[in-house]
Amino acid sequence: MGKRKSKAKPPPKKRLGKLDTVFSCPFCNHGSSVECKIDMKNLIGEAVCRICQESYSTTVNALTEPIDIYSEWIDECERVNTLDDEA
């Protein structure tokens, strides 16, 4: 007689850690002072520094994460600085 087939459990899925929502400010260099918020109702993402009150807003989509907003802010700062250097 044959053996019963064992039900092999699939290996557990690895959980990835959540991405940060708080970053350091490019203007005042305080660590963990920039908080990114996403308003999906109005499709607006905003990064605001709690220390120097600098802010950046951009449009978002369903796949946007807080790190994307912060990265866009840093890219925009670099773009403006290179324009100033050329002029």
Beta strands, then each sheet from edge to edge (+ up, - down):
strand 1: 22-23
strand 2: 34-39
strand 3: 44-49
strand 4: 55-59
sheet 1: 1+ 2- 3+ 4-
end
